Structure formats: structure tokens, C-alpha cells
Amino acid sequence: MRIEAGPLLSTIEYPSDLRKLEKMQLQQVCNELRQFIIDSVSVNGGHFGASLGVVELTTALHYVMNTPYDQLVWDVGHQAYGHKILTGRRSVFHTNRKLNGISGFPNREESEYDTFGVGHSSTSISAALGMAIASRLKGETDRQHIAVIGDGAMTAGLPFEAMNHAGVSNANILIILNDNNMSIDPNVGALKEYLTDITTSHTYNKLRDDLWHLLGKLPYADFQREIAAKVKESVKGAISKSSNLFEALGLRYFGAVDGHNVTKLVDILRDLRDIQGPKILHIKTVKGKGYKLAEEDQTLWHAPGLFDKVTGKINKVTYNTPQAPKYQDVFGHSIIELARVNEKIMGITPAMPSGCSLKYMMAEMPDRALDVGIAEQHAVTVSAGLATRGMKVFCNIYSSFMQRAYDMVIHDVAIQNLPVIFCLDRAGLVGDDGGTHQGAYDLAYMRCIPNMIVSAPMNEQELRNLMYTAQLEETKNPFVIRYPRGQGVMPEWRTPFEKIQIGQGRKISDGSDLAIISIGHPGNFAQKACLELEAENISAAHYDLRFVKPLDEKMLHEIGRKFSRIITVEDGCIQGGMGSAVLEFFNAHGYKPSVTILGIPDRVIEHGKPDEQYRECGFDASAIAAAARDMMKVSGKDLSLA
């Protein structure tokens, strides 16, 4: 649904229009921009709280900075809705995250104002620093480079690597730390406590700023300030509990300031434009600012879905019959059941306790379920450390986020053959989040690693049984269980745990004309396709491979001997995935069937609903049936009797 803008916002198509306004008009722009976001997200969906929290910052940045010449990099992208609305996309904002619409994240192909594509956290400082170094080499000394990063994203290692480099680079970069004590769930760790300490040390911050400005007015200002820089550390130690981490890294620190005072932000940003070198502005904001319910429950309102903006009631679809649960909730409740019996079980997640449903275990068993913050590499290696002491660790990371910890999976887990259990949530196509979040590659990147067991459940019962099998004392290898975002297929899902033989698939249905081999949730699409084909006099056997490593060689020998026409189906990349593994097996054993591989093609799949993406990639039930028909036509079977 297209949303009408307020009277002032409707005059702004690009930041050049914004800069024509008087500074006193900016608060009205912020009010209208915030209301436009609320109106749009309530009826069209999308991320919510993060963009509301940076309305004033967004407005001030585009008012002061000469974007797009000045390079503005947003971290994560959840917070960039206001940025998109002010940079030429207000009229199409109702298409946000929809098929063929604009992306929910900054995207370089979409706008010159989107200087860097983001979706995962913690990349902004490195990217902006690279831009700043390039500008310096090109002699563009007037160009500004701004990285806007949240305090949640700061818990990853990459920002510290970038700041360590920036501090000695003399590059013209401004880091804006948006401190709201939240990522999706509340932030955790020592950095959160440090930021609380530094923002409450008003005495030190005021003394530092007053001293700096005073000495700047004296003769030989540079010399006086050099002396002051040496004195301030001892003053700081007496006033603040901890010295300033950012200045220790060579960054000029300014803050903390109110991130919701737009006129003050404009003044500060104008001052900072004139200060060369690496610097950091620390602002305090409230996630969900301006919408009371979002301020009070920031996790729920991170991306609430459609809602009534007046009452705050979130739209929930009601059903007359029991519905299948989300796979993530099956994981969240099943790990508690297992942990009650097996005291060695622990759960680890990098900042996604709500998203992966480990929150239930954290509430019931707080000592055995840990949120380590946005730190996927650490999540993997701390799991490895726990495993050396005999713990059975379920390390739950989204498939696309696991890509960030790949070296740790190999070096710290697989080479040492430690029995860490990797539960890869959001595996396969994920829908509205689009290209940065598609869990397309894990089957390929995990199956090539020695010692690794790689599995995917077709339904909730299979997920529970794979979890049960993985935590058994006799299971000595690292164990991957990958499952999709969203609903399963079993309303009555809480079945008794049963051991699954590792590397053993199962035959779902028999047939004589061709075989369909599936892995994971798309097996349900294959079942529907088999019923459709049966009505057309095509007899399709269906096999659930269940493990891409180790392969069920007995079952594959059976398929290879019996069928000359085979279709493989997976919710993963075609290159190097399950279909490739099957072809490798057939080639190694001299089978020469005609094989059609269905899966995610070799391109980035953009945003849309999962069903739209399955159809686009050609492995929904209709596409599987169509592939079978094509295969039968090529082989010469007469389908006229159907």
C-alpha cells in the first residue's frame, strides 16, 4: 500500500531538497519521517524499531554531509529506512522487501546513495576506511566518510580490527556509534558495561571538551593540545572507572550525546567536518523511538509484521485447525527436553536467542544456554573449547551467518574432530531479507570438510531425531543439522525421540519410471509432486537422502541400478550441493543415469516470499512435476494415457 507523506516530507525527494530547509524545520521533517515509517511498516511489513531510532541522525547526516559525494555507510541495514526515504525512494517505499521491489537493506545496484551493500552486521567501519584510504590516494581531501554502527554490531571482531587500523591510518573517517543497548535482543558482554560507564562519566566528558576548546583558543594551540592530551589520561583515570578504549586505539572520541536532538546533531556534525583524521561520535538513542510499544518491547518490535498502528495489535492469522510450529521453536523446545536428561548439553547462540528460540532454554537453564553477542567466530570456538571438556554443545547459528566463522569450523572443530553440533537455522531461501541472508551455501561448504556429518530434516520429527542422535555419547564427530526458516508440516510434532543411523536415508514412496532424491524440507514438495505425477500415470519413487555426508551408499546403489531417470531436489546451491554429491557417487560407481538437479541457481536470489523464491528457483512442487514430465518426454514415454 502506498503511503502519503506529510507536507514537508512530500517536498523532499533527495538530500539536496532537504538542505534547502532552515535548521529549525528539521524537527518537523523528523516527525513526518518517523510517522511515514510507522505508517508504511504497519501495512507493508519490514524492520521497524531500528529505523525509528535513527530518524534524527539520518536527517542530520543528509542535511550536513554532501551525500552521495560524501560516503555514508550504514551497518546491518535494518536502520536505513529513513535513509532510503530521503534518497529518492519514498514513492516506491511501499515495495520494500517485496518481489521485484526495493531491498530492505542498502544495495549498491539500487542507488548511488547506497555506498556499500549490507545485511550482516559489523562491516561498516572497514568499508568506510577503505573508501577513505582510496579518497586520500586520489587527492579527494574534501570527501567525508561516515560509518554508522550500532553497539550490538560492535561486539563482533571486525569493528575492532577496523578501528585498530583506522587509528594509525590518518584517514578522514567518522565513526558514529549508535548506542541503544540493543541488537535484536538486548546486548550482552563487557562492551555493553563499558559503554554504560563511559556515557555516565559526564564529569570527564565535560572536562575534556572544555579543556580542548579552551586550549584551541590559546597561542600555539597545537602544542598546548599535545600537552593536554598527555595530561588528560591521568585526569580520566581519576574521574572515570576506565580509560577511553577508542582513544587508546587512536580515534578522537566525542560524546556521548543525545541522538534524538536533531539541531544539536547538526551542529556537532558541522564541527566534525572540519576535524581531519579518524574520529568517533558516540550517540545515545532509543530503538523504536516515537512509537511507545516499540520503545517498551524492542525485541518484539524489531520486525513485528503487519500491525494496527493505533492500537498496536499485531496481526495474527487465526486457524480453525492446529498448525505446524516453526522449525526454530521445535529446536528451542527439543533442546530443553534433551538437556533435562543429558547434563552435558549446552546451547550457544551469537545474538539470536529469540530468532533461534534458544531463549526458552536461557529462561529455564540460564547457566547452560549462552548468548555470546554478534560474534559467530567466537561462538564456534568457545563451543569447541566446551567440547574438549566433554560437553555436548548445540551451536545455533543462521546459515548465512555461519559463513563468517568458516575457518573456525575447519581449524577449531573439524581438524580436531570435536563433536560440536551445528544447528544451522534459516538454511535455504529465507524470503524478505533477500540476497545477504539466503542460506544457500551450507550444504556445499560443509560437506567438503573432513570429519563432518551433514544432515537436513524433512520435518519436525526428523529434526528432533537428528538432535537426539547428535547428542548421544557414541556420536564423536562434528554434526551439522540444517533446517529452514518458517513453519514445518507436523501439527502433532512432539514425537518420542528415536536414534537415526548416521548416513542412512529412507524411501518415502516406491515407483518405476523415475526417482526423486530430496534432502531436507523440499522433500515435502517432492511428495506433492509425486501425487500430481501419479494422477498423470507417471510412477515416481521418492527417496529422502537425509545426509549429504556421509551418503547412504546402499540406497544410492539401489537407485543407480533401478533408474535411468533421476531428479535431485535441495534448498541449496546447485554447485557443490547434494545433487553434485549424488552425481559424484554415480560417476565413481559407473552408473550413467540422466540426472536433473533442482536447487538454487548460480546467482543471488533477491527478496520475495519463500514460495515466490521456490518458484523462481524452480524447485517447488509444480517445478518438480514439470521436470519429471520433461524427463519422461525426452525418454520417449507416451503420456497420452494420462
C-alpha positions in Angstrom: 0.0 0.0 0.0 1.4 3.4 -1.0 1.6 5.9 1.9 1.2 9.7 1.7 3.9 11.8 3.2 3.5 14.8 5.4 3.5 18.4 3.9 7.3 19.0 4.5 8.5 15.4 3.7 6.5 15.4 0.5 8.7 18.2 -0.8 11.9 16.2 -0.2 12.9 13.8 -3.0 16.7 13.9 -2.4 19.0 15.3 0.2 19.6 18.4 -2.0 15.9 19.3 -1.2 16.5 18.7 2.5 19.4 21.1 2.5 17.2 23.9 1.3 15.3 24.0 4.6 16.1 26.0 7.6 17.6 24.2 10.6 14.6 25.0 12.7 12.4 23.0 10.2 14.3 19.7 10.7 12.4 18.6 13.7 9.2 18.7 11.6 11.0 16.6 8.9 11.9 14.1 11.6 8.3 13.9 12.9 6.9 13.4 9.4 9.7 10.9 8.5 9.0 8.9 11.7 5.3 8.8 11.0 5.9 7.8 7.4 7.9 4.8 8.6 5.3 3.8 11.1 2.5 4.1 8.5 4.5 2.1 5.9 5.7 -0.7 8.1 2.3 -1.2 9.8 0.6 -2.1 6.5 3.5 -3.3 4.3 5.8 -5.1 6.9 9.5 -4.9 7.4 12.0 -4.0 10.1 10.7 -1.3 12.5 12.4 -0.3 15.6 16.0 0.3 14.3 15.0 2.9 11.7 12.8 4.8 14.2 15.8 5.1 16.5 18.0 6.9 13.9 15.5 9.3 12.3 17.2 12.4 13.8 20.7 11.1 12.9 19.6 10.2 9.4 18.1 13.6 8.8 21.1 15.4 10.3 23.6 13.4 8.3 22.0 14.1 4.9 21.5 17.8 5.9 25.1 18.4 6.8 27.0 15.9 4.6 27.2 16.3 0.9 25.8 12.9 0.1 26.3 11.0 -2.2 29.7 12.6 -2.7 30.4 12.1 1.0 30.3 8.4 1.5 27.7 7.2 4.1 27.9 3.6 5.1 25.1 2.0 7.2 25.9 -1.0 9.3 23.5 -4.0 9.1 20.9 -2.0 7.1 17.9 -2.5 9.5 18.3 1.2 10.3 18.4 2.5 6.8 14.6 3.0 6.0 14.8 6.8 6.7 17.9 6.9 4.5 16.1 5.3 1.7 13.0 7.6 2.0 15.2 10.7 1.9 17.3 9.5 -1.1 14.8 9.2 -3.9 12.8 6.1 -2.9 9.9 7.5 -0.9 7.4 6.9 -3.8 8.4 3.2 -4.1 8.9 2.5 -0.4 5.7 0.5 -0.3 7.5 -2.1 -2.4 10.2 -2.6 0.3 11.2 -6.3 0.7 8.6 -7.4 -1.9 9.3 -9.3 -5.0 10.8 -7.0 -7.6 10.6 -4.1 -5.2 13.4 -2.2 -3.4 15.6 -4.1 -1.0 15.2 -3.9 2.8 18.9 -3.1 3.1 21.3 -0.7 1.3 22.1 -2.0 -2.1 24.7 -0.5 -4.5 22.7 -1.5 -7.5 19.7 0.3 -6.2 21.0 3.8 -5.5 24.2 5.8 -5.6 23.4 6.8 -2.1 23.8 3.2 -1.0 27.6 3.2 -1.0 28.0 -0.3 0.4 25.7 -3.3 0.4 25.0 -4.6 3.8 22.8 -7.2 5.6 25.1 -8.8 8.0 26.5 -6.7 10.9 29.8 -5.1 11.7 31.2 -4.3 8.2 30.7 -0.5 8.1 34.0 0.7 9.6 36.2 -1.5 7.4 34.3 -0.5 4.3 34.3 3.2 5.1 38.0 3.1 5.9 38.7 1.5 2.6 36.8 4.3 0.9 38.7 6.9 2.9 42.1 5.5 2.0 41.1 5.4 -1.7 39.9 9.1 -1.5 43.2 10.1 0.1 45.2 8.4 -2.7 43.0 10.2 -5.3 43.6 13.6 -3.6 39.9 14.0 -2.6 40.7 15.7 0.7 37.3 17.3 1.0 35.4 14.0 0.9 33.8 12.7 4.1 33.5 9.0 5.0 30.9 8.1 7.7 30.3 4.7 9.2 27.1 4.3 11.3 27.4 1.3 13.5 25.3 0.0 16.4 26.6 -1.0 19.8 25.3 -4.5 19.1 27.5 -4.7 15.9 30.5 -3.6 17.9 30.6 -6.9 19.7 31.9 -8.6 16.6 35.7 -8.8 16.0 35.7 -7.0 12.6 35.0 -3.5 14.0 37.9 -3.7 16.4 40.2 -4.8 13.6 39.0 -1.8 11.6 39.4 0.7 14.4 42.8 -0.7 15.2 43.8 0.1 11.6 41.9 3.4 11.4 43.7 4.8 14.4 47.0 4.7 12.7 45.8 5.4 9.2 45.3 9.2 9.4 42.3 8.5 7.1 39.4 11.0 7.1 36.7 8.8 8.7 33.9 9.5 11.1 32.6 6.5 13.0 29.1 7.1 14.6 28.4 4.7 17.4 24.6 4.4 17.7 24.3 3.2 21.3 20.8 1.9 22.1 21.8 -1.2 24.2 20.2 -3.5 21.6 20.9 -5.6 18.6 17.7 -7.7 18.0 17.8 -9.0 21.6 19.4 -7.0 24.4 23.2 -6.6 24.1 25.4 -8.7 26.3 29.1 -8.7 27.3 31.7 -6.4 28.7 31.4 -3.8 25.9 27.9 -3.1 27.0 29.1 -2.4 30.5 31.9 -0.2 29.2 29.6 1.9 27.1 27.3 2.4 30.1 30.3 3.5 32.1 31.7 5.9 29.5 28.3 7.5 28.9 27.6 8.1 32.6 31.0 9.8 33.1 29.6 13.3 32.5 32.4 14.9 34.6 35.2 13.5 32.4 33.4 14.2 29.1 32.6 17.8 30.0 36.1 18.5 31.4 37.7 17.0 28.3 35.6 19.1 25.9 36.0 22.3 27.9 39.8 21.8 28.1 40.1 21.1 24.4 38.1 24.1 23.3 39.9 26.4 25.7 43.4 25.4 24.6 42.4 25.8 21.0 41.9 29.5 21.5 45.4 30.0 23.0 48.6 30.8 21.1 50.5 27.7 19.9 47.2 25.7 20.1 48.6 22.6 18.6 51.4 22.5 21.2 49.1 23.2 24.1 46.7 20.4 22.9 49.6 18.0 22.6 50.4 18.6 26.3 46.8 18.4 27.2 46.5 15.0 25.5 49.2 13.7 27.8 47.6 15.2 30.9 44.0 14.1 30.2 44.8 10.4 30.7 45.7 10.9 34.4 42.7 13.1 34.8 40.5 10.5 33.2 41.8 7.8 35.5 40.8 9.8 38.5 37.3 10.5 37.2 36.2 7.5 35.1 36.3 3.9 36.0 38.1 3.0 32.8 40.2 4.8 30.3 38.8 5.5 26.9 39.1 2.4 24.7 38.5 4.4 21.5 41.2 7.0 22.1 43.5 4.2 23.1 43.0 3.0 19.5 43.9 6.4 18.1 40.4 7.7 17.5 39.3 11.1 18.6 36.3 10.5 20.8 33.3 12.8 21.1 30.2 12.1 23.2 28.1 10.7 24.4 25.4 13.0 23.0 21.6 12.8 22.6 20.9 11.1 19.3 17.4 12.5 19.2 18.2 16.2 19.3 18.4 16.9 15.6 19.6 20.5 15.8 22.4 19.6 18.2 23.4 16.7 15.9 23.6 19.2 13.0 25.9 21.5 15.0 28.2 18.6 16.1 28.4 17.1 12.6 29.3 20.5 11.1 32.1 20.8 13.7 33.3 17.3 13.0 33.5 18.0 9.2 36.4 20.4 9.9 38.4 17.9 12.0 40.5 15.7 9.9 41.6 12.2 10.7 39.9 9.2 12.4 37.2 10.1 15.0 34.2 8.6 16.7 30.9 10.2 17.7 29.1 8.3 20.4 25.3 9.0 20.4 22.6 7.6 22.7 19.3 6.6 21.1 16.2 4.6 21.9 15.3 1.8 19.5 11.7 2.2 18.4 11.8 5.9 19.3 8.4 7.6 18.8 6.3 4.5 19.0 5.6 3.7 22.6 5.1 0.0 22.3 8.3 -0.4 20.3 10.3 1.5 22.9 8.9 -0.8 25.6 9.4 -4.1 23.9 12.3 -3.6 21.5 12.8 -7.3 20.6 9.2 -7.9 19.7 9.1 -4.7 17.6 12.3 -5.3 15.7 10.3 -6.7 12.8 6.7 -7.2 14.1 4.9 -8.0 10.8 1.7 -6.1 10.0 0.0 -4.3 12.8 -2.6 -1.7 13.7 -0.6 1.5 14.3 -3.3 3.0 16.6 -3.9 0.0 18.9 -0.5 -1.7 18.4 -2.3 -5.0 17.8 0.0 -7.2 15.7 -2.0 -9.1 13.0 -2.0 -12.8 13.7 -3.6 -15.2 11.3 -6.1 -17.5 13.1 -6.8 -21.1 12.1 -9.6 -23.4 12.8 -7.2 -26.4 12.9 -3.9 -27.0 14.7 -0.9 -25.6 12.7 2.6 -26.9 12.4 5.2 -25.0 14.5 8.2 -23.1 13.2 11.3 -25.3 13.0 13.2 -22.9 15.3 10.6 -23.5 18.0 10.9 -27.2 17.6 14.6 -26.8 18.2 14.1 -24.5 21.1 11.8 -26.9 23.0 13.5 -30.1 22.0 16.9 -29.0 23.3 15.3 -28.4 26.7 13.8 -31.9 26.6 17.2 -33.4 25.8 19.1 -31.2 28.3 16.9 -32.3 31.2 18.2 -35.8 30.6 21.7 -35.1 29.4 23.5 -32.8 31.8 26.4 -32.3 29.3 24.2 -30.4 26.8 24.7 -26.7 26.4 23.3 -24.2 23.9 25.2 -21.3 22.3 23.9 -18.5 20.0 25.6 -15.3 18.7 22.9 -12.7 19.5 19.9 -14.6 18.2 18.2 -16.2 21.3 14.8 -15.1 20.0 15.4 -15.8 16.4 16.6 -19.3 17.0 14.4 -19.9 20.1 17.3 -20.6 22.4 15.5 -18.1 24.7 13.4 -20.8 26.1 16.5 -22.7 27.4 18.1 -19.5 28.6 15.0 -18.9 30.7 14.9 -22.4 32.2 18.6 -23.2 32.3 20.5 -19.9 32.3 23.8 -21.5 33.1 23.6 -23.9 30.2 22.4 -21.6 27.4 24.6 -18.6 26.4 24.2 -15.6 24.1 27.8 -14.5 23.2 26.7 -11.4 21.2 27.3 -10.8 17.5 30.4 -12.9 17.4 30.0 -16.0 15.2 33.7 -16.9 15.2 33.8 -16.8 19.0 30.6 -18.9 19.2 32.2 -21.7 17.2 35.5 -21.7 19.0 34.0 -21.4 22.5 31.8 -24.4 21.6 35.0 -26.2 20.6 36.5 -25.4 23.9 33.5 -26.7 25.7 33.6 -29.9 23.6 37.2 -30.6 24.7 35.8 -30.9 28.2 33.1 -33.4 27.3 30.2 -31.0 26.8 27.6 -31.6 24.0 27.2 -28.2 22.6 24.4 -27.2 20.3 25.9 -24.1 18.5 22.9 -22.5 16.8 23.8 -20.0 14.0 21.9 -18.8 11.0 23.2 -20.5 7.8 24.3 -17.2 6.2 26.0 -16.0 9.4 27.9 -19.3 9.8 29.8 -18.2 6.7 31.6 -15.7 8.9 33.0 -18.5 11.1 34.1 -20.9 8.4 37.8 -21.0 9.4 36.8 -21.8 13.0 34.6 -24.7 11.8 37.6 -26.1 10.0 40.5 -25.2 12.2 39.0 -25.4 15.7 36.3 -28.1 15.3 36.8 -30.4 12.3 40.6 -30.8 12.3 40.4 -31.8 16.0 37.2 -33.8 15.3 35.3 -32.3 18.2 31.6 -33.3 18.5 30.1 -29.8 18.2 26.5 -29.8 17.0 25.9 -27.0 14.5 22.2 -26.2 14.1 22.0 -24.0 11.0 18.7 -22.1 11.2 17.4 -20.2 8.2 19.1 -22.7 5.8 18.0 -22.3 2.2 15.8 -19.5 0.9 14.7 -17.1 3.6 12.3 -14.7 1.9 12.1 -11.0 2.5 15.6 -10.5 3.8 16.9 -11.4 0.3 20.4 -11.9 -1.0 22.5 -11.2 2.1 20.6 -13.7 4.2 19.9 -16.6 1.9 21.2 -19.8 3.5 22.2 -21.1 0.1 25.7 -22.5 0.5 26.0 -24.6 3.7 25.4 -28.0 2.1 28.3 -27.2 -0.3 30.7 -25.6 2.2 30.1 -28.1 5.0 30.2 -31.4 3.0 33.8 -30.8 1.8 35.2 -30.7 5.3 36.8 -33.8 6.7 35.1 -35.5 9.8 31.9 -33.6 9.3 28.4 -35.1 9.4 25.9 -33.0 7.4 22.2 -33.6 7.6 18.8 -32.0 7.0 15.4 -33.0 8.4 12.4 -33.3 6.1 10.0 -32.5 9.0 9.8 -31.7 12.7 10.1 -35.4 13.8 13.2 -35.8 11.8 14.7 -32.6 13.4 14.1 -34.0 16.8 15.6 -37.3 16.0 18.7 -35.8 14.4 19.2 -33.6 17.5 18.8 -36.7 19.7 21.3 -38.7 17.6 23.8 -35.9 17.6 24.0 -35.6 21.4 24.5 -39.3 22.0 27.8 -40.2 23.6 28.6 -42.5 20.7 28.5 -39.6 18.2 32.1 -38.5 18.1 32.1 -36.2 15.0 31.0 -32.6 14.4 27.4 -32.8 13.3 25.5 -30.3 11.1 21.7 -30.1 11.2 20.3 -27.5 8.8 16.7 -26.5 8.6 14.7 -23.7 7.0 13.0 -20.6 8.3 9.3 -20.8 9.0 6.7 -23.5 9.5 7.1 -27.2 9.4 4.5 -29.7 8.4 3.5 -31.6 11.6 0.9 -30.0 13.9 1.5 -33.0 16.2 5.2 -32.6 16.3 6.3 -33.6 19.8 7.1 -37.3 19.0 9.3 -39.6 21.0 13.0 -39.3 20.3 14.5 -42.1 18.1 18.0 -42.7 17.1 18.8 -42.3 13.4 21.6 -44.3 11.8 24.1 -41.8 10.7 24.4 -41.8 6.9 21.1 -43.6 6.4 18.4 -42.2 4.2 14.9 -43.5 3.7 12.5 -44.4 0.9 9.3 -42.3 1.1 7.4 -44.0 -1.8 8.1 -46.5 -4.5 7.9 -46.0 -8.2 9.1 -47.4 -11.5 9.5 -44.6 -14.1 11.9 -42.3 -12.3 13.4 -41.5 -8.9 13.3 -38.2 -7.0 16.0 -37.8 -4.4 15.5 -34.9 -1.9 17.1 -33.6 1.2 15.5 -31.6 3.9 12.2 -29.7 3.8 11.9 -29.7 0.0 11.1 -33.4 0.4 7.6 -32.2 1.2 7.5 -30.5 -2.2 8.6 -33.8 -3.8 5.8 -35.7 -2.1 3.2 -33.3 -3.6 4.9 -33.6 -7.0 4.7 -37.4 -6.8 0.9 -37.3 -6.1 0.5 -34.9 -9.0 2.5 -37.2 -11.3 0.6 -40.3 -10.2 -2.6 -38.7 -11.4 -0.9 -38.4 -14.8 0.2 -42.0 -15.0 3.9 -41.3 -14.1 5.3 -43.5 -11.4 7.9 -41.6 -9.4 9.8 -43.1 -6.5 10.8 -40.7 -3.7 13.9 -41.0 -1.5 14.8 -38.8 1.4 18.6 -38.8 1.4 18.7 -37.2 4.9 22.5 -37.0 5.0 24.7 -35.3 2.3 27.7 -36.6 4.3 28.1 -39.5 4.8 26.0 -40.6 1.8 23.7 -43.6 2.1 25.7 -45.6 -0.4 23.4 -48.7 -0.2 20.4 -46.6 -1.1 22.2 -44.8 -3.9 23.3 -48.2 -5.3 19.7 -49.3 -5.3 18.7 -46.1 -7.2 21.5 -46.3 -9.6 20.7 -49.9 -10.6 17.0 -49.4 -10.9 16.5 -46.0 -12.5 17.8 -44.3 -15.6 15.9 -41.0 -14.9 16.7 -39.2 -11.6 15.8 -35.8 -10.2 17.6 -34.3 -7.2 15.9 -31.6 -5.1 17.5 -29.3 -2.5 17.1 -25.9 -0.9 20.7 -25.1 -1.5 23.1 -24.1 -4.3 23.3 -26.4 -7.2 27.1 -26.0 -7.5 28.7 -28.4 -5.0 25.5 -29.4 -3.2 23.5 -32.6 -2.7 22.9 -33.1 -6.4 26.7 -32.8 -7.1 27.3 -35.4 -4.3 24.9 -37.8 -6.0 26.5 -37.3 -9.4 29.9 -37.9 -7.9 28.7 -41.1 -6.4 27.1 -42.3 -9.7 30.3 -41.4 -11.7 32.5 -43.2 -9.2 30.5 -46.4 -9.4 29.8 -46.5 -13.2 26.1 -45.5 -13.2 25.1 -43.3 -16.1 21.5 -42.2 -15.5 20.0 -38.9 -16.8 20.1 -36.6 -13.8 18.3 -33.3 -13.4 19.5 -31.2 -10.4 16.9 -28.8 -8.9 18.1 -26.2 -6.4 19.2 -22.6 -6.1 20.9 -21.4 -9.3 24.2 -19.7 -9.6 23.0 -16.2 -8.9 22.0 -14.0 -6.0 18.3 -14.6 -5.2 16.7 -11.3 -4.1 13.9 -10.6 -1.7 10.3 -12.0 -2.0 8.1 -14.5 -0.2 9.6 -18.0 0.2 7.0 -19.6 -2.1 7.8 -17.0 -4.7 11.5 -17.8 -4.4 11.0 -21.5 -4.6 9.0 -21.0 -7.8 11.6 -18.6 -9.2 14.4 -21.1 -8.5 12.4 -24.0 -9.9 12.1 -26.5 -7.1 8.6 -26.1 -5.7 6.1 -29.0 -6.2 5.0 -27.7 -9.6 8.5 -27.3 -10.9 9.5 -30.8 -9.7 6.5 -32.3 -11.5 7.3 -30.3 -14.7 10.9 -31.6 -14.6 9.6 -35.1 -14.3 7.3 -34.6 -17.3 10.1 -33.2 -19.4 12.4 -36.1 -18.5 9.7 -38.6 -19.5 9.1 -36.8 -22.8 12.8 -36.9 -23.6 12.9 -40.6 -22.8 10.0 -41.2 -25.1 7.3 -42.4 -22.7 3.8 -42.0 -24.1 1.9 -39.6 -21.8 -1.2 -39.5 -23.8 -2.9 -42.0 -21.5 -2.7 -39.6 -18.6 
